[in-house]
Amino acid sequence: MSAPAKSILILAGDGIGPEVMAQVKRVIDWMQKKGLAQFALEEGLVGGASYEAHGTPLTDATMARAMAVDAVLLGAVGGPKWDDLPFEKKPERGLLRLRKDMELFANLRPALVFDPLVEASTLKPEIVQGLDIMIVRELTGGVYFGQPRGIETLANGERKGVDTQVYTTGEILRIGRVAFELARKRGKKLCSVEKANVMLSGVLWREEMTKLGKDYPDVQLSHMYADNCAMQLVRTPKQFDVIVTDNLFGDLLSDCAAMLTGSLGMLPSASLGAADAQGKRKALYEPVHGSAPDIAGKDLANPLATILSFSMMLRYSFDLGAAADLVDQAAKNVLAGGFRTADIMQPGKAKVSTSVMGELLIRELDKLKG
C-alpha cells in the first residue's frame, strides 16, 4: 500500500509571492512524476490578496484549512497598496494569525552561505565562507504579545506607549528543547541569547536554559547578551552553530545573520508547533524576503528562498531528508553554474529570470536523479 499523500496548503500571498510559488509547484510536480512523494495540494488567499477578495487578511475558512493540513507553504504578504488600512486589516495580520492560531512557537532561520555566493556578502570572504548557522527564535511570546500593551494619554496630555516583555518557564523550556534537539543533530553547540544583565525576563531565560542543559550533556551550552551577539555575528559568525533566543532579539538577530549571506532572496524559514502524540507538528514554511511589490509581475524575483523553504518542509514535516538533499544540491549546482537572479547578480555571471531559475533547478534535479 502506498503512503498517503502529504497535504499542503499553498498561500502564495502578495507581490512576488505567486511568481516564486509557481516555481515551487514545478518542483512538487517533478517529485511526484519521479515517484519520490505524493502531495495533496490546496490553495488559498492570505494578506492583501485575501483582503481584496474577502475584506479580511485571512478568512476563518482558510484558517481552518491551515489547521487541517500537514503543512502550510506561504509566499509573502503586504505592500504599500494596503498601508492605510486599519491595523487589524493589514496584510501582515493574516500571517500573525496563522502563527498564533497554529501555535507556531519555534521559528527556524538558517543563515547558510553557498560557496558560489561568498563574494555577495558585504563581509570579507574568509569571515563568511562555510557559514552555517541556525537561529531558533521563540515566536509566540515575549514583548510582541505580552500584556499590558497599548497607547494611552496621560493627565498632563502626554501619550505613553506600553509593551510588556513576558516569558514563563514553560515557554522557555519548549523553545529550549527544540534548540537543543537541533544542536544535537548539528555541531552540538548551542548559544542562548538574552539580556540577563538588565532584564529580569532574561534572568529567568538564562536560569531555565541552564537547568535544561543538564538534560543534554552532549551539547555545549553557552550564554551571550543580545547586543554582544549582534556584534559577534558580524565579527566572527562561524563561532556559532545554533542560537536560541526570544521573540524580539530573534527578530533582530536573524535579519542580521541573514545579510551575512548576501541576500534575503536566498533564505528560507520554518515555524513549528508542538509535537502531538504521533510526533507530528503544525508547521508553516516561508521565505525570509518580503513581497517586493516594486518587481512583482516582472519575472525578476529570486525563487530559491521559497524553494529552499519547501526543502525545509520535506525535511522537518515529512521526514524526506533525501528528497530535501536533492533540492538543496540542485540549488547549489545552479549557483555553481554561474546563474544569478538580479538580487544576487555578480560580475561575469549570467543574469536569469524567476522562471528560468526554476527551469535550471529542474534540469539539475533531472541530472541528480538520472
Helices and strands as residue ranges (DSSP letters): E 6-13, H 17-33, E 39-44, H 48-54, H 60-68, E 71-76, G 80-82, G 87-89, H 91-101, E 106-112, G 115-120, H 125-128, E 132-138, G 142-144, E 150-153, E 159-162, H 169-185, E 189-194, H 200-213, E 220-225, H 226-235, G 237-239, E 242-245, H 247-260, G 264-266, E 268-275, E 281-287, H 304-316, H 321-336, E 339-340, G 342-344, E 350-351, H 354-369
